[in-house]
Amino acid sequence: MVTTLLYDGTFEGLLTAVFEIYEHKLGKVNLLRKEHYTETMFDAVMDVVSDEARATRVLGGLKKKLSGMGVQRLYAAHLSGMDREENNYIGFIRYVFDSSENVEEDYGNRYVMRVSEIVRMVRREKHRMEAFIRFQKLQDGTYYSVIEPDFNVLPLLMKHFRNRYADQKWIIYDIRRKYGMYYNLHDVEYINIDFAETNKASDIDGVLSEDEGLYQHLWKNYFKSVNIQSRKNTKLHVRHIPKRYWKHLTEKI
Amino acid sequence: MNEERITEKLNILADAAKYDVSCSSSGSKRKNDNKGLGNASNGICHSYTEDGRCVSLLKILLTNHCIFDCAYCVSRKSNDIKRAAFTVQEVVDLTINFYRRNYIEGLFLSSGIFKDADYTMERLVLIAKKLRTEHKFNGYIHLKSIPGASDELMNEAGLYADRLSVNLEMPTEAGLKLLAPDKSHQEMIKPMGYLKKAIIQRTEEKKIFKKAPMFAPAGQSTQVIIGATPENDNQILHSANYFYKNFNLRRVYYSGYVPVLADSRLPALNTSVPMVRENRLYQADWLMRNYGFHVNEIVNDGQPHLDLDIDPKLGWAIRNMHEFPIDINKADLRMILRVPGIGVQSAHKIVSARRFGKLNWDQIKQLGVSLNRAKYFIICNSSEFERRDLTGNNIKQFILATSHSKYLKNTQTQLNLF
């Protein structure tokens, strides 16, 4: 029989679910986020309540079986927030626990392969954000940016931007997931901004610094001047910068 | 800043610099450990032009005034164009402000030669120094080394820049003589020799004293123009190989000649840019640097041109059918890397994954291998494999029939002299 497990979508929740599976010796399971579940009559359903102590024990077990990188990759994959991939993470974790050696490079195994594919997609989106984020300077000297990434990559971006822009205040705001990061010259904190109905996250023209317009203008001009018309290759251009990213790119607006 | 004037300058001096194709911002390891601005490590392409090339650095000339008259260059003395020059402060402001907005990874600064080599080089170095010392800028800086500049200036440049480069422009000495009568091949190679020695020496020092300053941590590169002079691929790749081997260059860039000037020594203005050939040269270059191929395996006197229809790796494989098929579950990494359709990443994944069990077609496909090509050259844990005794030519036809070249509509053949 298949047991349906419902969890809250957090990494802690995922690890707690693994704990429950081993605790109750469950065979076939189907792990779902609560909001994805529609009730049917004959299901054996179990609510997983995220529990730090249990999650920590599972994480400790994973750390013994995987390299630090291997644990990181599982975390990054789950962070993607991709729908209905949970059973692949469960499959991966069970395979790891059931094997006597470290299997994180066993790409012939379908769970290992799937996690590796998801990680590749997430890393790619992270890299794209490192490239495509465009800051606008505000009057108080803070650099502000709005993004809409395919996956939830803000936590993965923190280190890169903190190291790079150590001497300027900055905000990166994910308008799809409605939260952001703010660097205050010392630490990075997660923030939520309440935008009024008429006031969208991307409407900030009134508070821009004096020289912002000049540099945006210069950058757009630069972008045009470096193009070589006789080598035009639109297909390649769009493959590198898919159209969905254009609306936040200064040079493409 | 006067908006109109600075815009015009930027347009002129970015336009003149764009034929330098290098835009790499990787290979350095400059950290932001002084709580300053920026860092440089793996390289990021922040945007792409409509011709599909990466925009990673603010690539500009300090000035397009030039005392030289090289036929292939838009900035040559006798060309009647608008001239402009940035001040040191303007370049610094542009770099910092673009960098802070995450437009760029850093600065690529080149220049026309005004007055003399030392005078020009001194200004380039001054900009890099200002960025590093006054603005605590740790982003990427690529400076052009001006042939003929003094060793002291080269040395200073290496202390502030991540990468230095001298463009050879023409793959052979004869080509250079024809198109750039003011430049000498020897003079261009001299700074490369100096920098190579300095880089080796500083790297040794750094191993002993951790605090020793970095010296051009991203090394040297160069560029050759393709299709302006009649050199064949054999000459070009052997010349590239010579520079990789003797000057420890990180990269050689190949720039398909864009006809910008009417000159009897050059291809006519309506000739199209040799983009396919340029692409094949890059593929061949990759095979030399990352796939363990010797240059003679790719081109030689009997095989002086790269095939334009197929990539050089497939070309090598169908000329060497006696090496195949190989067993993916047993062959060593060196041979797996030589299979068409298998890249560096998937080759390593294969070697990792097969420790856990023999791989079959499905699994190999999942690893990212392009079976469309690879299937003719490998066997795996499956009773199905290519049993027909195909010749190299058959395979080429099958592969061409099932793939569509992105270049097919603008193929052109390489100038064949005999």
Interface residues (C-beta under 8 A of the other chain):
Chain A: V103 E105 D106 Y107 G108 N109 R110 M113 H127 E130 A131 F132 I133 R134 F135 Q136 K137 Y143 S145 N163 R164 Y165 A166 D167 Q168 D211 L214 Y215 H217 L218 W219 N221 Y222 F223 S225 V226 N227 I228 Q229 S230 R231 K232 N233 T234 K235 L236 H237 R239 H240 I241 L249 T250 E251
Chain B: M1 E3 I6 T7 L10 N11 A14 D15 A17 K18 Y19 K31 N32 K35 G36 L37 G38 N39 I44 C45 H46 S47 Y48 T49 E50 D51 G52 R53 C54 V55 L58 K59 L94 N97 F98 R100 R101 N102 Y103 K136 G256 V258 P259 S272 V273 M275 K349 S352 A353 R354 R355 F356 G357 L359 Q363 Q366 L367 K406
